[in-house]
Amino acid sequence: EIYVTAWKEAFANASERSKDDEMLNLNYDSTDADDMDEIQTTIEENVLQDLMYAALHASTPHMAKSVRAILEPLHNQKKNPTIDSLLYRMYSPLLWRALAAANPLVRIHASTILHTTFPLHEPNAGKTHLKEVNEKTIEVLIRLLNDGDPKVRVAGCDATVRILGVYWDALSAKHIRSLLN
């Protein structure tokens, strides 16, 4: 239902910009690049980002897991620079805020997304950006490991172990020591 609503809204916006009031042809060949960009933006903002928000702010762990299952194909394609950029654009405004949320359940869900999307960065931004993102992530993981809620500490530990297990060679010795101490 969310996809259908977003699709209708995207094409409604595109048809309003159309010079004549004829029916919008859904054939990709006849849709100009501006319309396709607008459609893609609408779907990203009205579907993907809403799903990402739902995965972070779900009221139950079961619901969060179900929403993450919908997002899993995107997470699995993270090595694709286009998908990596998409994940960065869509998650950045949400994830860092959720990791600092007052609600412990939101922090738990956010820690799961953090290790799934690590490193959450813009692939074309360069090494300086990647270093800043890694620093920010390490700080957040340390904060999760020292959280007042035991369930958040467990989720932070899980995220830390998963990130270290995959990216041990990519992280500096200083970061590894700070996470393990």
Beta strands, then each sheet from edge to edge (+ up, - down):
end
